[in-house]
Amino acid sequence: LFNVTSNPSKRLRDMVGKTITFRHVYAEEIEIKNDQTDELQMAPRIIIVDDKGESYVSVSKGVFSAVKRLFDIFGTPDQWTSSIKIEIRQIAKDKNVTLTFEVVQ
């Protein structure tokens, strides 16, 4: 867990349009600088680990919300009998780009 959180394998943004077999997740709050105001703010840092041990990192409220929704519907990974496949999506609205995912078969 320490190695995965300290040095994730890939950026989730690089996986847009691709499928990941979701097996574990790690989440923490980190402090980031707002590019528009230069103020520090808290943001969720999510690391998704697939069934092969590859890890994917993202600082994204969209991914955080999708993980919470996934857990609300399917329970947490320790309750699953098998991994869940997700496809990484990017949603653009005006100048805002949000990363999220959807469950696929």
N, C-alpha and C positions, 0 to 999 in steps of 0.2 A: 504494500500500500504506500509506504514512504516513497519508493522509487517511482511508482506510477504518478503520485501527486507532485513529486519534485521535477520529473522529467517526462511528461506525456509524449507518446510516440508521434502524434499528428495533431494538426489543427482541425477542428470540426468543420470550419469554413471550407477547407479543401475537399470535403467529402460531399458537397452539395450535389444532389442527384444520384448519390450512391447509397447502397444499403449496408447497414452495420447490424450485426447480431448482438444486441444489447444484453449484457449479462450482469454488470455491476455499475455502480455510479458513486462518485464522491462529489460533494458540494461544500463550498465554503464561501464566506463573504470576504471580498477584498476591497481595498480602497483604490479608486482610479481617479484620474484627473479628467474633468469635463472639458472637452476640446473647445467648446464655445465660451464657457465662463471661467475656465482655469481653476474652478473650485474642485475640491476633493469630494467624492461621493462613494457610497458603498454600492457594490455590484456583485452578482452571483458568479462564481467561477465553478463551472461544471466539468467534470472529467468522466466520460463514459468509457467503460472497458468492455471490449467484445469477448466473445467466447474463446478467442485465441490468445487473449492477454494484451492485444493492442489497445492503446489508450488514446482518446481524442478529447482535446481541451477546447473550451469556449467560455468567454465571458459574455453571457447573453441572458437577458431577462426572458426572451422567447424560449430558449432551450430550457431554462429553469422552470418556466410555466408548463412546458410540454412534459417534463419529467414529473412534476407534481400531478398533472392530469393522468399520466400513465400509471402512476402509483395509486391514484384514487380508483381507477377502473380495474387494473390488473393486480393490485397489491404490490408489495416490494419484492426485489429480486430473491430474497431468502425464502419467499413463499412460492416462487415459480417452480414448476416441474421441468420447464425447458426455457431457453432464451427466447427473447422477443426480437423479431426483425423490424428495424426502423429504416426509413428513408429520410435523409437529411434534405430539408427544404429551405429555400430563401424567399422571403416575402419582401417586396419593395413597395413602399407607399411614399410618394413624393421623394424626398431625399433620404428618408429613413429606410434602412435595410435591417430586417430581423431574421435571425436564424431560428429554425424550429425543426420538427420532424413529424412524420406520421407512421403509424404502424402499417406494415405490409405483410403479405403472406409469402 
